[in-house]
Amino acid sequence: MNAYVGTPTSRVDGRAKVTGAAKYAGEFSANGLVHGFVVEATIPRGRIVRIDTHEALKVAGVLDVLTHANRPPLADKDEAWKDEVAPEGSPFRPLYDDMIKFNGQPIALVLAEEWETAKFAATLVRIDYEQLEFVTDLEAERGSANEMDKPHKPRGDAKAALAVAGLRHEADYLVPTEHHNPMELYATTTVWEDGKLTVYDKTQGVQNVQKYLCSVFGKKPEEIRVLSPYVGGAFGSGLRPQYQVVLATMATLALKRSVRVVLTRQQMYGLGYRPMTIERVALGARPDGTLDAITHEAIAMTSRYEDFSRNDTGWAEQLYKSPNTHFAHKLVDLDVSTPCDMRAPGAASGVCALECAMDELAVALKLDPIELRLKCYSDRDQSEDLPYTSKQLRECYARGAEAFGWSRRDPTPRSMRDGKELIGWGMATGVWEALQMPVAARIVLTANGHAEVSCAASDIGTGTYTIVAQVAADALGLPIENISVRLADSTLPQAPVEGGSWMAASSAHAVLAAAEDIRQELARLAKAIPDSPLADIDMHNVTLANGMIASNGKNAAAVSIADVMRHGKIERIEKERLNEFAEDKSHARNTHSAVFAEVKVDEELGVIRVTRVVSAVAAGRILNTKTGRSQIMGSVVWGIGMALHEETQIDHRFGRIMNANIAEYHIPVNADIHDINVIFVDEPDQRINKLGIKGLGEIGIVGVPAAIANAVYHATGKRIRRFPITLDKLLE
């Protein structure tokens, strides 16, 4: 039987998704289902003086309107509202009191027999406010930024080194606010059953949501079960419980009926965004390209009530040698909702600035951008002076450049063209963490040769169902068709939220651990069979393959698993294991990439097209080359969005988002995407974990915006440091 791990295996959940059998949070039904519609605040800061719900309650079919004045009891203390990935501060509490913290804040929930009825009645709710002074403009408030504690220790004297550097580059790069726009809307369906709740939620962590709801509403774990079998895109937006799950649960407890709350696309802009950041990078170099100093300061927005920050700075410590460095991350408190994680949080923004700065330095030094990066290449994480478990970034540069045809690049800006279009070639480096977390898995093997694998981990569309099935099939020696997988149910074996690119490695090794226990149990039973050919085997020297348990070696003996279980008089073997990774502080763990982009820019109109992208990725062992390639392709598309399209625009006079829809909040569409070539660089890693897995969720986006920005400069000779790069900026 062929091995599945490392092969281009089709999604095991693919049929369910393309046929519509897969159900999402807003699609589950229940008897007597009630529909909720959210009423939002229209001021950014202040308090509610009066809410008049009388007209809404007169509408036929309306059951109730919940506000802070009549909602069920909620926990008071901040600690009760903190989920497992909450930042420092006081978490937002929907419908808790009369205070308004941000424009678009939910302040009432209209409940009706039909969604359309609830939506109409919501327009009849009247609110009077007392508005307070507010600020929503990061650039205007950058002087009020407060520095966060970060683990990056300064080395040497960067300020002094910059002052005497032979060549110095220093600039601000601005990454705007970018909102999540997944295909699936934020939704929750709560099913009321004899005082207990079954909650179907769009989330990346069912156990996180379950613990959160129990804490907020004072419930026992057995009273609330959370499921999220399928997620239509999340990538950070579902790491924390979103407010609609609180509102739906609140309504169910108030009415003692099942409730569904689905946010509109416009309402989704009240939460779920990458924070705007001003990234200031300074590089000091010698004429040969040797770096003497690197400084990187990020100023980011956050809410007044929580300090959300991610690692924008410090990535240079893992990429480029320099004896003098200084990194700082600062926050500005604004009257907005708390930002959240968005694919490669911190790195997508911070590395974008770093890699644009490196390109500007290469231009000033008259060096090829790859040559400069190789000149400064670091084989150690300089922050902790550690070697890497593996780092094939040099090979990424080489493989990517060859596939792209980089050697044919004329370095002079505006020197390459195709008719009326200027051609630009740019490149950048990508880096991300290779994280792994404790995860538990349960395997039930039945005598008919079928295995069910279960784990509370979510599949946010990245392919966890398939990876778990692949690993289990190989470990148990069964066809993948004989493996069924259950995920994203809070009653299943423990798993953290799915994020940080850690779930593939983490869940795979939990499955391996449980499968090892199955194998040992089968070996014990096989030895006990009368006249067993495996009577004298070493318990640790057996293999499961093709429905058999066999000894390893030249004279391998084998017994069918069915016979083993029949002789043992058992119908099923069930094993559950929590896998924890041994702590290893002796090596750094990262994934890397080299991204090459071609753009064509209409010389008269300034229209930019990304016509080619080559992404060469070193991320350890690739579990599934088919879904892995899709991961990177999707990341590249998102990176194109960061570079050229995405920007949440706020009218700071009102503190309100002006383009809260996908007509005016631009994201890439099919016509914007051309050739994307993904190369997986072989990167054996015997140290990081048993299978040598790292993770692919984030690495594919890191570096893409910078590669495109650098290509735009090469095409036009104009350096745009304020993203997204739109035609008006080119034509200024």
C-alpha positions in Angstrom: 0.0 0.0 0.0 1.3 3.4 -0.9 2.1 5.9 1.8 -0.1 9.0 2.0 2.0 11.5 3.9 4.0 13.6 1.5 1.7 12.9 -1.5 -0.8 15.1 -3.4 -3.9 13.7 -1.6 -7.3 15.1 -2.5 -9.4 16.5 0.4 -11.3 13.9 2.2 -14.0 16.5 2.9 -14.1 17.7 -0.6 -17.2 15.9 -1.7 -19.1 17.2 1.3 -18.1 20.8 0.4 -18.9 20.7 -3.3 -22.2 18.9 -2.8 -23.5 21.2 -0.1 -23.5 18.4 2.5 -21.1 20.3 4.7 -23.0 22.6 7.1 -21.7 25.8 8.4 -22.6 27.7 11.6 -25.4 29.7 10.1 -27.0 26.6 8.3 -27.9 24.4 11.2 -31.6 24.3 12.0 -33.8 23.6 15.0 -37.5 23.5 15.8 -38.9 26.9 16.5 -35.7 28.7 15.5 -35.6 32.4 16.4 -33.6 34.9 14.3 -31.6 37.7 15.7 -30.5 41.0 14.1 -28.0 43.3 15.6 -28.5 47.0 16.1 -25.2 48.9 16.1 -24.0 52.1 17.7 -23.5 55.1 15.3 -21.1 57.0 17.5 -17.5 56.0 18.3 -17.5 57.0 22.0 -20.1 58.0 24.6 -23.0 56.5 26.4 -26.6 55.5 25.6 -29.1 57.9 27.1 -32.2 56.1 25.9 -33.2 53.1 23.8 -36.8 53.2 22.5 -37.8 49.7 21.4 -41.6 50.2 21.4 -42.1 50.5 17.6 -39.9 47.5 17.0 -41.9 45.4 19.5 -45.1 46.3 17.7 -44.0 44.5 14.5 -45.8 41.2 14.0 -43.4 38.3 14.6 -41.0 40.2 16.9 -40.5 38.4 20.2 -38.2 40.7 22.1 -35.4 43.3 21.8 -32.5 42.6 24.1 -30.4 45.6 25.4 -28.1 46.2 28.3 -31.3 47.0 30.4 -33.1 43.7 30.0 -30.5 41.1 29.0 -29.9 37.9 31.1 -27.2 38.1 33.8 -23.5 38.3 32.6 -20.2 37.9 34.5 -18.9 41.1 35.9 -15.1 40.6 36.3 -12.7 41.0 33.4 -11.1 37.6 34.0 -14.4 35.9 33.2 -14.4 37.5 29.8 -10.8 36.5 28.9 -10.5 33.7 26.4 -7.3 31.8 25.9 -5.8 34.2 23.4 -7.1 37.4 24.8 -4.6 40.3 25.0 -4.0 42.4 28.1 -6.8 44.7 29.1 -10.6 44.6 29.7 -12.3 42.5 27.0 -15.4 43.9 25.2 -18.7 42.7 26.7 -21.7 43.0 24.3 -24.9 44.5 25.8 -23.2 44.8 29.1 -23.8 48.5 30.0 -24.7 51.9 28.4 -21.1 52.8 27.4 -20.1 53.0 23.7 -16.6 52.1 22.9 -16.5 52.1 19.1 -18.7 52.9 16.1 -20.5 49.7 15.1 -20.7 48.3 18.6 -23.7 46.0 19.1 -26.2 47.7 21.4 -29.4 45.8 20.9 -30.5 42.4 19.5 -33.9 42.2 17.8 -35.4 38.7 18.0 -38.1 37.5 15.6 -39.7 34.5 14.0 -38.1 35.4 10.6 -34.7 37.1 9.8 -36.3 39.6 7.5 -38.7 40.6 10.3 -35.9 41.1 12.7 -33.9 43.1 10.2 -36.9 45.5 9.5 -37.7 45.9 13.2 -34.1 46.8 13.9 -34.6 49.9 11.8 -37.3 51.0 14.2 -35.1 51.0 17.3 -34.4 54.6 18.4 -31.3 55.5 20.4 -30.3 58.7 22.0 -26.6 59.2 22.8 -24.4 61.4 24.9 -21.3 61.6 22.6 -17.8 62.1 24.1 -14.6 63.3 22.4 -13.0 60.6 20.3 -9.9 59.8 18.2 -9.6 57.3 15.5 -6.6 58.6 13.5 -3.4 56.7 14.2 -1.2 59.1 12.2 -2.5 62.1 14.0 -2.0 60.4 17.4 1.4 58.7 16.8 3.1 61.0 19.3 1.0 59.5 22.1 2.2 55.9 21.4 3.3 53.8 24.4 6.1 51.3 24.0 5.2 47.6 24.7 7.5 45.1 26.4 9.0 42.9 23.7 11.4 40.0 23.9 13.9 41.5 21.4 17.0 42.6 23.3 19.0 45.5 21.7 22.5 44.5 20.7 25.4 46.9 20.4 24.7 50.6 19.9 22.5 50.9 16.9 22.1 54.7 17.2 25.8 55.3 17.2 26.4 52.8 14.4 23.8 54.4 12.2 25.4 57.8 12.8 28.7 56.7 11.3 27.4 54.3 8.7 28.9 54.6 5.2 25.4 54.5 3.8 22.2 54.9 5.7 18.6 54.3 4.6 15.7 55.3 6.9 12.0 55.5 6.0 8.5 55.1 7.2 6.3 52.4 5.6 2.5 52.5 6.3 0.4 49.4 6.3 -3.3 50.4 6.5 -6.1 48.8 8.5 -7.2 45.6 6.6 -10.4 43.8 7.4 -11.1 40.1 7.3 -13.6 39.3 4.5 -14.0 35.5 4.6 -16.6 33.9 2.4 -18.6 32.7 5.4 -20.2 35.4 7.5 -19.7 35.4 11.3 -22.6 33.3 12.5 -23.9 31.3 15.5 -26.8 28.9 15.9 -27.7 27.9 19.5 -29.9 24.9 19.9 -31.9 24.7 23.2 -32.5 21.2 24.5 -33.9 20.7 28.0 -31.9 23.5 29.5 -28.7 22.6 27.7 -27.2 24.4 24.7 -25.6 23.1 21.6 -23.8 26.0 20.0 -22.7 25.9 16.3 -20.2 28.7 15.9 -17.8 30.1 13.3 -14.7 29.7 15.3 -11.1 28.5 15.2 -11.3 27.0 18.7 -14.5 25.2 19.9 -13.1 24.5 23.4 -12.0 28.1 23.7 -15.5 29.3 22.9 -17.1 26.6 25.2 -14.9 27.7 28.2 -15.6 31.4 27.4 -19.4 30.9 27.3 -19.4 28.9 30.5 -17.4 31.6 32.2 -19.5 34.5 30.9 -22.9 32.9 31.7 -21.9 30.9 34.8 -22.6 27.5 33.2 -21.2 24.1 33.8 -19.1 22.5 31.0 -21.7 19.8 30.5 -24.4 22.5 29.9 -22.8 24.0 26.8 -21.4 22.0 23.8 -19.7 23.9 20.9 -19.3 22.6 17.4 -17.8 24.1 14.3 -17.5 21.2 11.8 -16.7 23.4 8.8 -15.4 27.0 8.6 -15.6 29.1 5.5 -12.4 30.9 6.0 -11.0 32.4 9.2 -7.2 33.0 9.3 -7.3 34.7 12.6 -10.8 36.2 12.6 -12.1 33.3 14.6 -9.3 32.9 17.2 -11.3 34.8 19.8 -15.0 34.3 20.4 -16.8 37.0 18.4 -19.7 38.9 19.9 -22.5 37.1 17.9 -21.9 33.9 19.9 -22.5 35.8 23.1 -25.7 37.4 21.7 -27.1 34.2 20.4 -26.4 32.4 23.7 -27.9 35.3 25.6 -31.0 35.2 23.5 -31.4 31.5 23.9 -31.2 31.8 27.7 -33.7 34.6 27.6 -36.3 32.9 25.4 -35.5 29.3 26.1 -35.6 28.7 22.4 -33.1 28.0 19.7 -31.6 31.2 18.1 -29.5 32.1 15.0 -27.5 35.3 14.7 -25.7 35.9 11.4 -23.9 39.2 10.9 -24.2 41.1 7.7 -21.1 41.8 5.6 -21.3 45.4 6.8 -21.6 44.4 10.5 -18.5 42.3 10.2 -16.4 45.5 9.8 -17.1 46.1 13.5 -14.5 43.5 14.3 -11.8 41.4 12.7 -9.0 43.5 11.3 -5.2 43.9 10.9 -4.2 47.1 12.7 -2.8 50.0 10.8 0.9 50.3 11.5 3.6 52.9 10.8 6.8 50.9 10.3 10.0 52.9 10.6 13.1 51.0 9.4 16.7 52.3 9.4 19.6 50.4 7.9 23.3 51.3 8.2 25.7 49.6 5.7 29.2 49.6 4.4 29.8 50.0 0.6 30.1 46.2 0.2 26.6 45.7 1.7 27.7 44.5 5.1 25.1 45.7 7.6 26.4 47.6 10.6 23.0 48.6 12.1 19.3 47.7 11.9 16.5 49.5 13.8 12.8 48.8 13.4 10.1 50.6 15.2 6.4 49.9 14.7 3.6 52.1 15.9 0.2 50.3 15.8 -3.3 51.1 16.6 -5.3 49.3 19.3 -8.6 49.9 21.2 -8.7 51.8 24.5 -9.8 48.8 26.4 -7.3 46.1 25.2 -3.6 46.2 24.2 -3.4 44.1 21.1 0.1 43.8 19.6 2.0 41.3 17.5 5.7 40.9 16.6 6.1 43.4 13.7 9.8 44.0 14.5 12.8 41.8 15.2 12.4 39.6 12.1 15.7 40.9 10.8 17.4 39.1 13.7 16.5 35.9 12.0 17.5 36.9 8.5 20.4 39.4 8.4 23.7 39.7 10.3 24.3 43.0 12.1 26.2 43.7 15.3 24.0 46.6 16.3 20.2 46.3 16.5 17.3 47.9 18.2 13.6 47.1 17.9 10.5 48.7 19.4 6.7 48.2 19.2 4.4 51.0 20.3 0.7 51.2 20.6 -1.8 54.1 20.2 -5.1 53.8 22.0 -8.0 54.7 19.8 -11.8 54.7 20.0 -12.1 51.5 17.8 -12.7 47.9 18.4 -9.7 45.7 19.3 -7.7 44.5 16.3 -7.3 40.7 15.8 -4.9 38.3 14.2 -4.8 38.3 10.4 -2.7 35.8 8.5 0.9 36.0 9.6 0.1 38.7 12.2 3.1 41.0 12.7 5.2 39.4 10.1 3.0 40.3 7.1 3.3 44.0 8.0 6.8 44.1 9.6 8.6 42.0 7.0 6.9 44.0 4.3 8.6 47.2 5.6 12.0 45.4 6.2 12.1 43.9 2.8 11.2 47.2 1.1 14.0 48.8 3.0 16.4 46.1 2.0 15.5 46.7 -1.6 16.0 50.4 -1.3 19.4 49.7 0.3 20.3 47.4 -2.6 19.4 50.2 -5.1 21.6 52.7 -3.2 24.5 50.3 -3.0 24.0 49.3 -6.7 23.8 45.6 -5.6 21.5 42.9 -6.8 18.8 42.4 -4.2 19.6 38.7 -3.8 23.3 39.5 -3.6 22.7 41.9 -0.7 20.6 39.4 1.2 23.2 36.7 0.7 25.9 39.1 1.9 24.0 39.7 5.1 22.7 36.1 5.4 22.5 34.8 9.0 22.8 31.1 9.9 21.8 31.9 13.5 18.9 33.6 15.2 20.9 36.5 16.5 18.3 37.5 19.2 19.2 34.4 21.2 22.4 33.4 19.3 20.9 30.0 18.3 21.3 27.8 15.3 18.2 26.7 13.4 16.7 23.2 13.4 16.9 23.7 9.6 17.2 26.7 7.3 17.2 26.3 3.5 16.7 29.9 2.7 19.7 30.0 0.4 18.2 27.2 -1.6 14.9 29.2 -1.8 16.8 32.1 -3.3 18.5 29.9 -5.8 15.5 27.8 -6.8 13.1 30.8 -6.9 15.5 32.9 -9.0 16.1 30.1 -11.5 12.4 29.4 -12.0 11.6 33.1 -12.3 14.5 33.9 -14.7 16.0 36.5 -12.4 19.4 36.5 -14.2 17.7 38.2 -17.1 16.7 41.2 -15.0 18.0 44.6 -16.1 18.4 46.4 -12.8 17.8 49.9 -14.2 14.3 51.2 -13.4 12.0 51.7 -16.4 14.3 49.7 -18.6 12.0 46.7 -19.3 8.7 47.1 -21.1 6.1 45.3 -23.1 4.4 47.8 -25.5 2.8 50.5 -23.4 3.4 48.6 -20.2 6.5 49.0 -18.0 7.8 45.7 -16.6 9.1 45.4 -13.1 10.8 42.5 -11.3 11.1 42.5 -7.6 11.8 40.0 -4.8 11.6 39.7 -1.1 12.3 37.2 1.8 9.7 35.6 3.9 10.0 34.2 7.5 7.6 32.8 10.0 7.7 30.8 13.2 7.5 27.0 13.2 5.3 26.5 16.3 3.8 23.4 17.8 1.3 22.9 20.6 0.0 20.2 22.9 -2.9 18.3 21.2 -4.8 15.2 22.1 -6.3 12.6 19.7 -8.5 9.5 20.1 -8.4 6.6 17.7 -11.1 3.9 17.7 -10.1 0.9 15.5 -12.8 -1.7 14.8 -12.4 -5.3 13.8 -13.8 -4.6 10.3 -10.6 -2.5 9.5 -12.1 0.9 10.0 -10.7 3.7 12.2 -12.3 6.8 13.6 -9.9 9.6 14.6 -11.3 12.4 16.7 -9.9 15.7 18.0 -11.3 19.1 19.0 -9.1 20.8 16.5 -10.8 23.0 13.9 -10.4 22.8 10.1 -10.6 26.4 9.0 -10.4 25.4 5.4 -6.7 24.6 5.4 -7.1 20.8 5.2 -6.9 19.5 8.8 -9.4 16.7 8.0 -7.2 15.4 5.2 -3.9 15.7 7.0 -5.3 13.8 10.0 -6.6 11.1 7.7 -3.3 10.8 5.9 -1.2 10.4 9.0 -3.7 8.0 10.6 -3.8 5.9 7.4 -0.1 5.5 7.3 0.3 4.9 11.0 -2.4 2.2 11.0 -1.6 0.7 7.7 -5.1 1.3 6.3 -6.5 2.7 3.1 -7.4 6.4 3.6 -11.0 5.4 2.7 -11.1 3.4 5.9 -10.4 6.5 8.0 -13.1 8.8 9.3 -12.3 12.0 11.0 -14.3 14.0 13.6 -13.1 17.5 14.4 -14.2 20.7 16.1 -16.5 19.4 18.8 -15.8 20.7 22.4 -16.5 17.2 23.8 -13.6 15.7 21.8 -9.9 15.4 23.0 -8.3 18.7 23.7 -6.9 21.1 21.2 -5.9 24.8 21.2 -7.3 27.3 18.8 -6.1 26.7 15.2 -3.7 29.4 14.4 0.0 30.3 14.1 0.6 27.5 11.5 0.9 25.0 14.4 -2.1 22.7 13.9 -0.7 20.4 11.2 2.4 19.4 13.1 0.6 19.4 16.4 -2.4 17.2 15.4 -0.3 14.9 13.3 1.9 14.0 16.2 -1.1 13.5 18.5 -2.5 11.0 15.9 0.9 9.3 15.7 1.0 8.9 19.5 -2.5 7.4 19.7 -1.7 5.1 16.7 1.4 3.9 18.6 -0.7 2.8 21.5 -3.0 1.0 19.1 0.0 -0.7 17.5 1.3 -1.8 20.9 -2.1 -3.2 21.9 -2.3 -5.2 18.7 1.2 -6.5 19.2 0.3 -7.7 22.7 -2.8 -9.4 21.4 -0.9 -11.0 18.5 1.7 -12.5 20.8 -1.1 -14.1 22.8 -2.6 -16.0 19.8 -2.0 -19.8 20.1 0.9 -20.8 17.9 1.2 -17.2 16.8 3.9 -16.5 14.2 4.5 -13.3 16.2 4.8 -15.0 19.6 8.5 -14.0 19.9 8.5 -10.6 18.4 9.8 -7.5 19.9 6.8 -5.4 20.8 8.5 -2.3 19.4 9.5 -4.0 16.2 6.2 -4.4 14.4 4.6 -2.6 11.5 0.9 -2.1 10.6 0.3 -2.3 6.8 -2.4 -3.6 4.5 -4.6 -4.6 7.4 -1.8 -6.7 8.9 0.5 -6.6 11.8 3.9 -7.8 10.8 7.3 -8.1 12.3 10.1 -6.1 10.7 13.1 -7.8 9.2 14.0 -10.3 6.4 11.8 -13.1 7.6 8.8 -11.0 8.4 5.8 -12.8 9.9 2.3 -11.3 9.8 -1.2 -11.8 11.2 -4.3 -9.9 10.0 -5.6 -7.3 12.4 -9.0 -8.8 12.1 -7.7 -12.2 13.3 -5.8 -10.5 16.2 -9.0 -8.8 17.4 -11.1 -11.9 16.8 -8.8 -14.0 18.9 -8.7 -11.3 21.5 -12.5 -11.3 21.6 -12.7 -7.6 21.1 -14.6 -5.5 18.6 -12.7 -2.3 19.0 -9.5 -0.8 20.4 -9.8 2.7 21.7 -6.7 4.8 22.6 -6.4 8.5 23.4 -3.1 10.3 23.8 -2.1 13.9 24.6 1.0 14.7 22.7 3.3 17.4 24.1 6.6 18.4 22.4 9.8 18.3 24.4 11.0 21.8 25.1 14.1 22.6 23.1 15.7 26.0 23.7 18.9 25.1 21.9 17.6 25.8 18.4 15.4 28.3 16.7 12.5 27.1 14.6 11.4 28.9 11.5 10.0 28.6 8.0 11.5 30.7 5.2 10.6 31.7 1.6 11.9 33.7 -1.3 9.2 35.5 -3.3 9.7 36.8 -6.8 7.1 39.0 -8.5 6.6 40.5 -12.0 4.4 43.5 -12.5 3.3 45.3 -15.6 2.3 48.9 -15.2 0.4 50.9 -17.8 2.7 53.9 -18.4 -0.2 56.3 -19.1 -2.9 55.1 -16.7 -0.8 53.7 -13.8 -2.8 50.4 -13.7 -0.7 47.7 -12.1 -1.0 44.0 -13.0 0.8 41.2 -11.1 1.5 38.9 -14.0 3.8 36.3 -12.4 4.8 35.2 -8.9 7.2 32.5 -7.9 7.2 31.5 -4.3 10.0 29.1 -3.1 9.2 27.8 0.4 11.3 25.9 2.9 8.9 24.5 5.5 10.2 21.2 6.6 8.3 18.1 5.4 5.2 18.9 3.4 2.4 16.6 4.5 0.2 17.1 1.5 1.8 18.7 -1.6 -1.7 19.3 -3.2 -3.4 21.1 -0.3 0.0 22.7 0.7 0.4 24.2 -2.7 -3.2 25.6 -2.4 -2.2 27.1 0.9 0.7 29.0 -0.6 -1.3 30.1 -3.6 -4.0 31.5 -1.4 -1.4 33.3 0.7 0.1 34.9 -2.5 -3.4 36.1 -3.5 -3.8 37.7 -0.1 -0.4 39.3 -0.4 -1.4 40.8 -3.7 -4.4 42.2 -1.9 -2.1 43.7 0.7 0.1 45.2 -1.9 -2.4 46.7 -4.3 -6.0 46.5 -3.0 -6.9 46.3 0.7 -7.5 49.4 2.8 -10.2 50.1 5.4 -11.0 53.8 5.2 -12.3 55.7 8.2 -13.9 59.1 8.2 -12.2 60.5 11.3 -14.8 63.2 11.7 -17.3 60.5 12.7 -15.0 57.6 13.6 -16.9 55.5 11.1 -15.7 53.1 8.4 -16.7 54.4 5.0 -16.1 51.2 2.8 -17.7 48.5 4.9 -18.5 46.3 2.0 -16.7 44.3 -0.7 -17.8 46.7 -3.4 -15.6 49.5 -2.0 -13.2 47.5 0.2 -11.2 46.1 -2.7 -9.9 42.5 -2.6 -8.3 40.6 -5.5 -10.7 38.9 -7.9 -10.1 36.3 -10.6 -9.1 38.9 -13.2 -6.3 40.2 -10.8 -4.6 36.8 -10.5 -2.3 35.3 -13.1 0.5 32.8 -12.9 1.6 31.6 -9.5 4.4 29.1 -9.3 4.9 27.4 -5.9 8.2 25.6 -5.2 8.7 23.4 -2.1 12.4 23.3 -1.3 13.4 20.0 0.3 14.2 20.7 3.9 14.8 17.6 6.1 14.5 18.5 9.8 15.2 15.7 12.2 15.2 17.9 15.2 12.0 19.8 15.2 9.6 16.8 15.5 9.3 13.1 14.5 7.8 13.9 11.1 9.9 17.0 10.4 6.8 19.1 9.9 6.8 22.9 10.2 3.6 24.6 8.9 2.4 26.5 5.8 -0.5 28.7 6.9 1.4 32.0 7.3 4.7 31.7 5.5 3.1 32.1 2.0 1.9 35.7 2.6 5.1 37.0 4.2 7.2 38.9 1.8 4.6 39.0 -1.0 3.6 42.7 -0.6 7.2 43.8 -0.5 8.2 41.8 -3.6 5.3 43.5 -5.5 6.2 46.9 -4.1 9.8 46.4 -5.2 8.7 45.3 -8.6 6.6 48.4 -9.0 9.6 50.5 -8.2 11.7 48.6 -10.7 9.0 49.2 -13.3 8.4 52.9 -12.7 11.3 54.3 -10.7 8.8 55.5 -8.2 9.0 54.2 -4.6 5.6 53.9 -2.9 5.9 53.4 0.9 2.2 53.8 1.7 0.2 50.7 1.0 -1.9 49.8 -0.9 -0.1 50.9 -4.0 -2.9 52.4 -6.1 -2.7 54.2 -9.4 -3.3 57.6 -7.9 -0.1 57.3 -5.9 1.8 56.4 -9.1 0.4 59.3 -11.0 1.0 61.9 -8.3 
